[in-house]
Amino acid sequence: MKISKKQLSKVHPLLFGLNYITLDNESYDIKDYPFLEEIFNKFVYEETEKEVVIQKAAQMGFSVLAIILSLFVVNNKKSVLYLLATRTDSYDFSASKVNPLIESSDYLTKLFSNATSVQHKRAKNANFYLRGSNSATQLKSISADMLVLDEWDEINKNNSDLAFDRLDASNLKWVLKLSTPTVPDVGIDKSYKETDQRKWFVKCKKCNSEQTPTWPDNVDFENKKYICSECGSEINFNTSKGYWKTTNPKSEKIGYYINQMVSPTKTAEQLINTFKKAKGNQTKLANFYNSKLGLPYMQKGDRISTQQVLSLIDKDLIYTQKERQMGVDVGTYIDYEITELQGNIKKVIKAGRAKKFKELEDLIKQYNVKVAVIDKDPERREAVKLTENVRKKCLVFLCNYQDDMKKEEMKFDKKRNWVSVDRTATMDTSLARFKQNTIKLSPDIPECYATHIHNTIRVIEEKQRNNVKTQIARYRNTGDDHFAHANNYNEIAVYYYKNLYKNNEIGGILIE
């Protein structure tokens, strides 16, 4: 029996793309992107759970692949949730990437009853949702069969669990997670390391050795070309016949990595020139590794090692002061840090985890804490109650992290028990103590304390505002970082105690 084009297109997503997608006024094909074929093959239609992770360089055809897979699923009368970082991103992506593909196809135009809708495109009983991860409310009351997480490193991880929950009622439960990376052990880099780590390989035509394009091993900088790392002969990674190969067979999870050395539109000379221009500029160098090589990048000194933290433990730590400060981070546990000051040295005399706020009250009384700063969320009622219960003993501020305040500015409101600070600026100050040896630690700190400090990384991001690119410092975590924030809230309490507790006119801004 002869199978029609329409029937085949319902089974195989690549055939669906070849038959119904027009890109730049030409029928879609992958002749210049042969590495995409296997990934399309992973999503041949069958009602079984699938998850694929892709760590990639930019401009390698994967966003179009993700859209085609989404349209393919909708064509099979199933629903898709396509998640991007922000609501604005979802609007822009829908208008500039998704809508043109639908509008260029008579078949897809007829399939959707409201294709021009930005965030919700309906095709009979199937739905194509495009959402931003920065709003939890946007992810509620949606059911989906496939979840696409585009630019995973930028997605709000606090809301991503809600996105996965949208698949609960489906028999399909397909997940595609793709992104350019940022820093090591975060986002897509962390996810990819948990997979079978497939890489694109070609064979050298001269010595027949396997090569996966690697920077700088396969680069001849002088002659501006790609070469075999074994014999030095020239290799074209895009035109040479290639294949995916698993490099971590211990994992059953599927993951792919590829960079622009395989790109049909970027030459070796172009990448080498871009790299040379980036040298000496950390932001440009990070962008080169992230966007061109699809690799995480971290500048030396952006992360404090666990050894640095542990070296600051003082077995003979002596407590001399009668008044102390406290910082509290609220999460699954209530992580706290209590300190006293001796000149410019901050002594961490107690750090630990409480289960109830009543334990914090007891600690404040026991250690004579005079100023405390606590995370305003997620237990704001309990935090407010604490301020009232210890008002006669201790001044407690609820901390509101903000971005882009004046770096030297902290706004304390004694009437509301509120403090607003720039998150990055205060983290810079509190973590600098571990580099400058101006903090001493009790031998009794929890085992995870050093790890939490280590898990906090400073990165430089390039953001576009009003058509102007600006460089912005941010802190990202590679795992639990609660004691890093408890230490940071403590540093704010230390600042207040030193500068404002006894003299309201010194230091930052105090609102009476």
Rosetta blueprint (number, residue, H / E / L):
1 M L
2 K L
3 I L
4 S L
5 K H
6 K H
7 Q H
8 L H
9 S H
10 K H
11 V H
12 H L
13 P H
14 L H
15 L H
16 F H
17 G H
18 L H
19 N H
20 Y H
21 I L
22 T E
23 L E
24 D L
25 N L
26 E E
27 S E
28 Y L
29 D L
30 I L
31 K L
32 D L
33 Y L
34 P H
35 F H
36 L H
37 E H
38 E H
39 I H
40 F H
41 N H
42 K L
43 F L
44 V L
45 Y L
46 E L
47 E L
48 T L
49 E L
50 K E
51 E E
52 V E
53 V E
54 I E
55 Q E
56 K E
57 A L
58 A L
59 Q L
60 M L
61 G L
62 F H
63 S H
64 V H
65 L H
66 A H
67 I H
68 I H
69 L H
70 S H
71 L H
72 F H
73 V H
74 V H
75 N H
76 N L
77 K L
78 K L
79 S L
80 V E
81 L E
82 Y E
83 L E
84 L E
85 A L
86 T L
87 R H
88 T H
89 D H
90 S H
91 Y H
92 D H
93 F H
94 S H
95 A H
96 S H
97 K H
98 V H
99 N H
100 P H
101 L H
102 I H
103 E H
104 S L
105 S L
106 D H
107 Y H
108 L H
109 T H
110 K H
111 L H
112 F L
113 S L
114 N L
115 A L
116 T L
117 S L
118 V L
119 Q L
120 H E
121 K E
122 R E
123 A E
124 K L
125 N L
126 A E
127 N E
128 F E
129 Y E
130 L E
131 R E
132 G E
133 S L
134 N L
135 S L
136 A H
137 T H
138 Q H
139 L H
140 K L
141 S L
142 I L
143 S L
144 A L
145 D L
146 M E
147 L E
148 V E
149 L E
150 D E
151 E L
152 W H
153 D H
154 E H
155 I L
156 N L
157 K H
158 N H
159 N H
160 S H
161 D H
162 L H
163 A H
164 F H
165 D H
166 R L
167 L L
168 D L
169 A L
170 S L
171 N L
172 L L
173 K L
174 W E
175 V E
176 L E
177 K E
178 L E
179 S E
180 T L
181 P L
182 T L
183 V L
184 P L
185 D L
186 V L
187 G H
188 I H
189 D H
190 K H
191 S H
192 Y H
193 K H
194 E L
195 T L
196 D L
197 Q L
198 R E
199 K E
200 W E
201 F E
202 V E
203 K E
204 C L
205 K L
206 K L
207 C L
208 N L
209 S L
210 E E
211 Q E
212 T L
213 P L
214 T L
215 W L
216 P L
217 D L
218 N L
219 V E
220 D E
221 F L
222 E L
223 N L
224 K L
225 K E
226 Y E
227 I E
228 C L
229 S L
230 E L
231 C L
232 G L
233 S L
234 E E
235 I L
236 N L
237 F L
238 N L
239 T L
240 S L
241 K L
242 G E
243 Y E
244 W E
245 K E
246 T E
247 T L
248 N L
249 P L
250 K L
251 S L
252 E L
253 K L
254 I E
255 G E
256 Y E
257 Y E
258 I E
259 N L
260 Q H
261 M H
262 V H
263 S L
264 P L
265 T L
266 K L
267 T L
268 A H
269 E H
270 Q H
271 L H
272 I H
273 N H
274 T H
275 F H
276 K H
277 K H
278 A H
279 K L
280 G L
281 N L
282 Q H
283 T H
284 K H
285 L H
286 A H
287 N H
288 F H
289 Y H
290 N H
291 S H
292 K H
293 L L
294 G L
295 L L
296 P L
297 Y L
298 M L
299 Q L
300 K L
301 G L
302 D L
303 R E
304 I L
305 S L
306 T H
307 Q H
308 Q H
309 V H
310 L H
311 S L
312 L L
313 I E
314 D L
315 K L
316 D L
317 L L
318 I L
319 Y L
320 T L
321 Q L
322 K L
323 E L
324 R E
325 Q E
326 M E
327 G E
328 V E
329 D E
330 V E
331 G L
332 T L
333 Y L
334 I E
335 D E
336 Y E
337 E E
338 I E
339 T E
340 E E
341 L E
342 Q E
343 G L
344 N L
345 I E
346 K E
347 K E
348 V E
349 I E
350 K E
351 A E
352 G E
353 R E
354 A E
355 K L
356 K L
357 F H
358 K H
359 E H
360 L H
361 E H
362 D H
363 L H
364 I H
365 K H
366 Q H
367 Y L
368 N L
369 V E
370 K E
371 V E
372 A E
373 V E
374 I E
375 D E
376 K L
377 D L
378 P L
379 E L
380 R H
381 R H
382 E H
383 A H
384 V H
385 K H
386 L H
387 T H
388 E H
389 N H
390 V L
391 R L
392 K L
393 K L
394 C L
395 L E
396 V E
397 F E
398 L E
399 C E
400 N E
401 Y E
402 Q E
403 D L
404 D L
405 M L
406 K L
407 K L
408 E L
409 E L
410 M E
411 K E
412 F E
413 D E
414 K L
415 K L
416 R L
417 N L
418 W E
419 V E
420 S E
421 V E
422 D E
423 R H
424 T H
425 A H
426 T H
427 M H
428 D H
429 T H
430 S H
431 L H
432 A H
433 R H
434 F H
435 K H
436 Q H
437 N L
438 T L
439 I E
440 K E
441 L E
442 S L
443 P L
444 D L
445 I L
446 P L
447 E L
448 C L
449 Y H
450 A H
451 T H
452 H H
453 I H
454 H H
455 N L
456 T E
457 I E
458 R E
459 V E
460 I E
461 E E
462 E E
463 K E
464 Q E
465 R E
466 N L
467 N L
468 V E
469 K E
470 T E
471 Q E
472 I E
473 A E
474 R E
475 Y E
476 R E
477 N E
478 T L
479 G L
480 D L
481 D L
482 H H
483 F H
484 A H
485 H H
486 A H
487 N H
488 N H
489 Y H
490 N H
491 E H
492 I H
493 A H
494 V H
495 Y H
496 Y H
497 Y H
498 K H
499 N H
500 L L
501 Y L
502 K L
503 N L
504 N L
505 E L
506 I L
507 G L
508 G L
509 I E
510 L E
511 I E
512 E L
